[in-house]
Amino acid sequence: QVQLVESGGGLVQAGGSLRLSCVASGITLRINVMGWYRQAPGKQRELVAAISSGGSPNYVDSVKGRFTISRDNAKNTVYLQMNSLKPEDTAVYLCNAKGPYWRPGDYWGQGTQVTVSS
């Protein structure tokens, strides 16, 4: 059974930082493309950052220079370091794992709430 469990969300003032963690079980994280999505009330789910199995990161323009995605394959964990947070970053953040073509899969965590106050 595959599980992705996020943690690290919370309430922070604008300009503050949070570090989200996503621990995976039931899959070998290193072969998956891992992503952090977010969904704010009334808005579509948005891909915030992703990291390939080779470790190459990509970010949506709105978080470039502020967020950093990383992975620790030994711990089967992916992180999202969020700095200089803004009220518009407020959302539920969800972890996603997409398997390679030879072991396909699309898995989601339950999400963690991030609230940034102005």
N, C-alpha and C positions, 0 to 999 in steps of 0.2 A: 504494500500500500504506500503510495507516494504522499508525502506531507511536506508542505512548505509553511513554516511558522515564523511570522514576522514579530519583531519587538523593537522598542526604542522610540516609539511615538510619544507625543505628549503636547503640553502647552508651553510655548516659548514666546518671548517678546521679539518683535522685529529686530533684526540684526543678530539674533542669537543663532545657536547651532544645535543640531541633533544628529545622532548617528543611528540609522536603522540597520537592523540585522535580519537576515532571512536564513534560517537553518533548514536544510533539506534532508529528508530521509526517504529511503526507498528508491532513490535515483543516484546516479554518479554525477555529481554536480559538474565536474570538469568537462564533460562531453556536451553539456547543454549551453545554449545561449540563455543567459540570465538577464532578466529585465526588472526594472522598477516602474510601475505605472502609478498614476494617481487619478482619483475621481472626486471632484468637488460636487456639491449639491447642484443639480440642474445642468451639469456639464457632462460632456462625453469623457470617457476614460482616455487618458493621455499617456503615451510612453514618455517617461522622463529620462531614463538612462538605460543602456544595455551594455553588456560585456560579452564578447564572443568567447568561445571555448579557448581561443588562443590568447585571450586577455585584452583584446582591443576594445576600448570603450567608445560609446557614442552618446551624445546628449541632445536633448531638445534645446533650441537656442535660448529659451528663457532661463535655463539653469546653468548654462556654460560659464565656467569660471567660479561658480558657487558650490556646485555639487560634484562629488567624486564617487564613482562606483568602483568597487574592488571585490575580489573574491579570494577566499582561502580554501583551496581545494582539499587540503588536509582536514579541514574542519567542516567541509561541505556547507560552507556559509558564504553568502554574498552580503556586502555592506553598501550602504548609501550614506556618505558623509555629506551633511547639508549645512552649509555656512551662509552667513548673511541672509538669513531667512526673511521673507517678505510676507505680508498678510495674504497675498495672492497665491502663496504656496500652500495655504490651508486646504487639506483634502485627506481622504483616506488613501494611504499608500499601500500598493499591493505588489507582492513579489510574484514573478512568473518565470517558469522554466520551459524552454522549448527544446525538445530532443532533436538529434540529427536525423537525416533521412533513413538511416539504417536502424534507428531505434526511436521512432517518432513518439512524440508526446507533447502535451500542452497542459501545464499544471499551474494552479493558482493557490496562493495563500489566502488567508481570511482577511487580511488587511490590518493596518495600524493607523490610528488617527493622528494627524499632525495639525495642530492649530497654532497659528502665528497671530499674536495680538499686536495691534498698532500702538 
